[in-house]
C-alpha cells in the first residue's frame, strides 16, 4: 500500500502516521526556493521520496493544485494509494484538487487507519456527524484522507528514511495565474494540537478584561490557552487558531480544563482525544458535566483563582 | 457575470438519534441552512450587487431540500434563482459524491464565473466540498476567504484571506471556487420583503434521474455509536472554592495528570 502526502512544508508527523499503515511513503511538496533551502536535508520528513514543485513567493501554493492533481493522477493510474493532507486551508485545497481530479472518496474525522484484514487496502475508522456515530470504511481504490492527528495506525510500516537520503524529484508544473499582491504578517498561529495541557475559555467569562485570570491558570498548569468558538468569531478575543471545536482545532493532550463552557457537541468533538477533561461551570445541567471527568460546580470567578493557587502549590511540591 | 453560491440544508447532529448500528435518525433535528453557508450567501449577494452578476443558489440533499420550507429559506437570503438537486437517493451522498454532483450542476447551469461556498457544513464539517468541486472542474480555489471584489483590471477577482494570523490580498483568475471564512460577513436577517420575494423566484429541481450518483468508492465494514470512553462525570461542589480546588488537584495528582 502506497501513501502520498501533499504538503507545503516538511511533514514528519504525517510521514510517521502514514508509515504505520503504508509500505512506501512519498511526499509532494509545494514550496518556495527559500523554504526548500531552509528545510535542507529534512525536506522529506522521513519519507522515501520527495517530489518538489517550486513556486515563486508571489504565487500561492494553491496555484499549483490542479497541476499537482494532474501529475499525481498519472502516478496513481495503476497504483491506488492513500493520499493524505493536514487540516490547514491550503492543504485542503491541494487534497480537494486530487480528490476531484481522481473522483476518489474522501474521509475526514479519521480515528485510525489500519490494513484491512487480508487486503492491500486500508481500513479507516472515522467519526460521523460531529462524532455522534462512527464507521469503518475500506476504499475500493485511491482514497484521500485528512489527518489532523498524527500516529493513527497500529500497524508497523517501514522505518523512516534517514534525512537527506530520500531521492528528490523536481516537477516542472504550470500554475494557474493566482497572485499575491499584498501581504501583512500577523502573529504566528497557535498550534493547540501539540499542547499536552490546554485551558479553554467560554462565554461564561463576562469580559475580555477578565482574561488575565485565565492566563494565570494556564501558566500555573503549564497549559496553552484556547477558547470556544464565540470567543474567536464575533467576539474576537482570540485568533481563530485558538478555537477548539468541530471546524476548529482538536486538542488531544493529557488535560483539558473547560472554563465557562457549556459543552455543546460542536465544541466537545474537538476534545475527544484528551485523557482527562475538567470543567468549571455554574450550571449542573450543562452538557459539559456528563462530558467531563471532573466538574467543579460554582462561580468561575471564585474558583479559577483558587484553582490557580492550588495548582501552583501542588506543582511547587507542596501538599494540596 | 454569473455567481453560484452552494449551501447545505441539514439538521444539527446534536439533536439526532443514533441506533446501536450507527444509523442516524434526523427526525428530531430539523434542517436549516448552516450558519457558515449564510455567511457565503451574504458575501455572494454583496458581490452580485456590486458587479451586476446573477446569483444562483445551489444545493443537494434528500427530496425535502427542494420543498418550499427549504427553497424559501435559501431564496430569501440573496439568490435570484435556485437549482436544487433534491432526491432521497442523495440522502447518503458522501463528500466526494456531493462535490462531483454539484460540479456537474455548475457545468449544466453554464457560464458560471465563480462558485462560493461556506467554511464548513453544520453536520459534517469536512471543509472539502469547495476544493473538491474545484478539482473536478479544474478551477482555481482558495479557502478562508475574508472578502471578494471585482479586480481592478477587470480580470478576475480580488480576494483577501487570513493566512497564519496575517492577511494576504490576491488576484484570482476566473472561473474559480472560493470557500468563505466563517466570519467573512454578518449575514442579513431576511425581512418580510425578502420572504415574500422568495416565493416568486424560480426553482429548478433535479433528481437522480437527471444527475445520478457517481460510485462512492468506499465499502462500509462496520458502523456503531461512538467508542468515546465514558467520562467519569464527577461533580465537586464549589461553594468553598479553596476546598474544591484542593479536591480537584488531589484527584488529578493521584491520576498522574498533574506532575
Boltz contact constraints between the chains, C-beta under 6 A:
constraints:
  - contact:
      token1: [A, 62]
      token2: [B, 142]
      max_distance: 6.0
  - contact:
      token1: [A, 66]
      token2: [B, 138]
      max_distance: 6.0
  - contact:
      token1: [A, 69]
      token2: [B, 135]
      max_distance: 6.0
  - contact:
      token1: [A, 89]
      token2: [B, 143]
      max_distance: 6.0
  - contact:
      token1: [A, 89]
      token2: [B, 144]
      max_distance: 6.0
  - contact:
      token1: [A, 92]
      token2: [B, 127]
      max_distance: 6.0
  - contact:
      token1: [A, 92]
      token2: [B, 128]
      max_distance: 6.0
  - contact:
      token1: [A, 92]
      token2: [B, 131]
      max_distance: 6.0
  - contact:
      token1: [A, 93]
      token2: [B, 131]
      max_distance: 6.0
  - contact:
      token1: [A, 93]
      token2: [B, 141]
      max_distance: 6.0
  - contact:
      token1: [A, 93]
      token2: [B, 143]
      max_distance: 6.0
  - contact:
      token1: [A, 96]
      token2: [B, 128]
      max_distance: 6.0
  - contact:
      token1: [A, 96]
      token2: [B, 131]
      max_distance: 6.0
  - contact:
      token1: [A, 96]
      token2: [B, 132]
      max_distance: 6.0
  - contact:
      token1: [A, 96]
      token2: [B, 135]
      max_distance: 6.0
  - contact:
      token1: [A, 97]
      token2: [B, 135]
      max_distance: 6.0
  - contact:
      token1: [A, 99]
      token2: [B, 96]
      max_distance: 6.0
  - contact:
      token1: [A, 99]
      token2: [B, 132]
      max_distance: 6.0
  - contact:
      token1: [A, 99]
      token2: [B, 135]
      max_distance: 6.0
  - contact:
      token1: [A, 100]
      token2: [B, 132]
      max_distance: 6.0
  - contact:
      token1: [A, 100]
      token2: [B, 135]
      max_distance: 6.0
  - contact:
      token1: [A, 100]
      token2: [B, 136]
      max_distance: 6.0
  - contact:
      token1: [A, 101]
      token2: [B, 135]
      max_distance: 6.0
  - contact:
      token1: [A, 104]
      token2: [B, 217]
      max_distance: 6.0
  - contact:
      token1: [A, 105]
      token2: [B, 96]
      max_distance: 6.0
  - contact:
      token1: [A, 105]
      token2: [B, 217]
      max_distance: 6.0
  - contact:
      token1: [A, 105]
      token2: [B, 218]
      max_distance: 6.0
  - contact:
      token1: [A, 106]
      token2: [B, 95]
      max_distance: 6.0
  - contact:
      token1: [A, 106]
      token2: [B, 96]
      max_distance: 6.0
  - contact:
      token1: [A, 106]
      token2: [B, 128]
      max_distance: 6.0
  - contact:
      token1: [A, 108]
      token2: [B, 126]
      max_distance: 6.0
  - contact:
      token1: [A, 129]
      token2: [B, 13]
      max_distance: 6.0
  - contact:
      token1: [A, 129]
      token2: [B, 123]
      max_distance: 6.0
  - contact:
      token1: [A, 130]
      token2: [B, 13]
      max_distance: 6.0
  - contact:
      token1: [A, 131]
      token2: [B, 226]
      max_distance: 6.0
  - contact:
      token1: [A, 132]
      token2: [B, 13]
      max_distance: 6.0
  - contact:
      token1: [A, 132]
      token2: [B, 16]
      max_distance: 6.0
  - contact:
      token1: [A, 132]
      token2: [B, 18]
      max_distance: 6.0
  - contact:
      token1: [A, 133]
      token2: [B, 18]
      max_distance: 6.0
  - contact:
      token1: [A, 133]
      token2: [B, 22]
      max_distance: 6.0
  - contact:
      token1: [A, 133]
      token2: [B, 24]
      max_distance: 6.0
  - contact:
      token1: [A, 134]
      token2: [B, 226]
      max_distance: 6.0
  - contact:
      token1: [A, 135]
      token2: [B, 22]
      max_distance: 6.0
  - contact:
      token1: [A, 135]
      token2: [B, 220]
      max_distance: 6.0
  - contact:
      token1: [A, 135]
      token2: [B, 223]
      max_distance: 6.0
  - contact:
      token1: [A, 136]
      token2: [B, 221]
      max_distance: 6.0
  - contact:
      token1: [A, 136]
      token2: [B, 222]
      max_distance: 6.0
  - contact:
      token1: [A, 137]
      token2: [B, 218]
      max_distance: 6.0
  - contact:
      token1: [A, 137]
      token2: [B, 220]
      max_distance: 6.0
  - contact:
      token1: [A, 138]
      token2: [B, 219]
      max_distance: 6.0
  - contact:
      token1: [A, 138]
      token2: [B, 221]
      max_distance: 6.0
  - contact:
      token1: [A, 139]
      token2: [B, 217]
      max_distance: 6.0
  - contact:
      token1: [A, 139]
      token2: [B, 218]
      max_distance: 6.0
  - contact:
      token1: [A, 140]
      token2: [B, 217]
      max_distance: 6.0
  - contact:
      token1: [A, 176]
      token2: [B, 140]
      max_distance: 6.0
  - contact:
      token1: [A, 177]
      token2: [B, 173]
      max_distance: 6.0
  - contact:
      token1: [A, 178]
      token2: [B, 140]
      max_distance: 6.0
  - contact:
      token1: [A, 178]
      token2: [B, 170]
      max_distance: 6.0
  - contact:
      token1: [A, 178]
      token2: [B, 172]
      max_distance: 6.0
  - contact:
      token1: [A, 179]
      token2: [B, 171]
      max_distance: 6.0
  - contact:
      token1: [A, 180]
      token2: [B, 168]
      max_distance: 6.0
  - contact:
      token1: [A, 180]
      token2: [B, 170]
      max_distance: 6.0
  - contact:
      token1: [A, 181]
      token2: [B, 169]
      max_distance: 6.0
  - contact:
      token1: [A, 181]
      token2: [B, 171]
      max_distance: 6.0
  - contact:
      token1: [A, 182]
      token2: [B, 169]
      max_distance: 6.0
  - contact:
      token1: [A, 183]
      token2: [B, 168]
      max_distance: 6.0
  - contact:
      token1: [A, 184]
      token2: [B, 166]
      max_distance: 6.0
  - contact:
      token1: [A, 184]
      token2: [B, 167]
      max_distance: 6.0
  - contact:
      token1: [A, 185]
      token2: [B, 166]
      max_distance: 6.0
  - contact:
      token1: [A, 186]
      token2: [B, 165]
      max_distance: 6.0
  - contact:
      token1: [A, 186]
      token2: [B, 166]
      max_distance: 6.0
  - contact:
      token1: [A, 187]
      token2: [B, 165]
      max_distance: 6.0
  - contact:
      token1: [A, 188]
      token2: [B, 164]
      max_distance: 6.0
  - contact:
      token1: [A, 188]
      token2: [B, 165]
      max_distance: 6.0
  - contact:
      token1: [A, 189]
      token2: [B, 164]
      max_distance: 6.0
  - contact:
      token1: [A, 189]
      token2: [B, 165]
      max_distance: 6.0
  - contact:
      token1: [A, 233]
      token2: [B, 182]
      max_distance: 6.0
  - contact:
      token1: [A, 233]
      token2: [B, 183]
      max_distance: 6.0
  - contact:
      token1: [A, 239]
      token2: [B, 165]
      max_distance: 6.0
  - contact:
      token1: [A, 246]
      token2: [B, 125]
      max_distance: 6.0
  - contact:
      token1: [A, 247]
      token2: [B, 120]
      max_distance: 6.0
  - contact:
      token1: [A, 247]
      token2: [B, 125]
      max_distance: 6.0
  - contact:
      token1: [A, 254]
      token2: [B, 257]
      max_distance: 6.0
  - contact:
      token1: [A, 255]
      token2: [B, 257]
      max_distance: 6.0
  - contact:
      token1: [A, 265]
      token2: [B, 14]
      max_distance: 6.0
  - contact:
      token1: [A, 272]
      token2: [B, 228]
      max_distance: 6.0
  - contact:
      token1: [A, 276]
      token2: [B, 257]
      max_distance: 6.0
  - contact:
      token1: [A, 290]
      token2: [B, 233]
      max_distance: 6.0
  - contact:
      token1: [A, 291]
      token2: [B, 231]
      max_distance: 6.0
  - contact:
      token1: [A, 292]
      token2: [B, 231]
      max_distance: 6.0
  - contact:
      token1: [A, 293]
      token2: [B, 231]
      max_distance: 6.0
  - contact:
      token1: [A, 293]
      token2: [B, 232]
      max_distance: 6.0
  - contact:
      token1: [A, 294]
      token2: [B, 234]
      max_distance: 6.0
  - contact:
      token1: [A, 294]
      token2: [B, 248]
      max_distance: 6.0
  - contact:
      token1: [A, 295]
      token2: [B, 235]
      max_distance: 6.0
  - contact:
      token1: [A, 296]
      token2: [B, 236]
      max_distance: 6.0
  - contact:
      token1: [A, 296]
      token2: [B, 238]
      max_distance: 6.0
  - contact:
      token1: [A, 296]
      token2: [B, 244]
      max_distance: 6.0
  - contact:
      token1: [A, 297]
      token2: [B, 235]
      max_distance: 6.0
  - contact:
      token1: [A, 297]
      token2: [B, 237]
      max_distance: 6.0
  - contact:
      token1: [A, 297]
      token2: [B, 238]
      max_distance: 6.0
  - contact:
      token1: [A, 298]
      token2: [B, 238]
      max_distance: 6.0
  - contact:
      token1: [A, 302]
      token2: [B, 241]
      max_distance: 6.0
  - contact:
      token1: [A, 303]
      token2: [B, 238]
      max_distance: 6.0
  - contact:
      token1: [A, 303]
      token2: [B, 241]
      max_distance: 6.0
  - contact:
      token1: [A, 306]
      token2: [B, 241]
      max_distance: 6.0
  - contact:
      token1: [A, 306]
      token2: [B, 242]
      max_distance: 6.0
  - contact:
      token1: [A, 306]
      token2: [B, 245]
      max_distance: 6.0
  - contact:
      token1: [A, 307]
      token2: [B, 245]
      max_distance: 6.0
  - contact:
      token1: [A, 310]
      token2: [B, 245]
      max_distance: 6.0
  - contact:
      token1: [A, 310]
      token2: [B, 246]
      max_distance: 6.0
  - contact:
      token1: [A, 310]
      token2: [B, 249]
      max_distance: 6.0
  - contact:
      token1: [A, 314]
      token2: [B, 249]
      max_distance: 6.0
  - contact:
      token1: [A, 320]
      token2: [B, 246]
      max_distance: 6.0
  - contact:
      token1: [A, 320]
      token2: [B, 249]
      max_distance: 6.0
  - contact:
      token1: [A, 320]
      token2: [B, 250]
      max_distance: 6.0
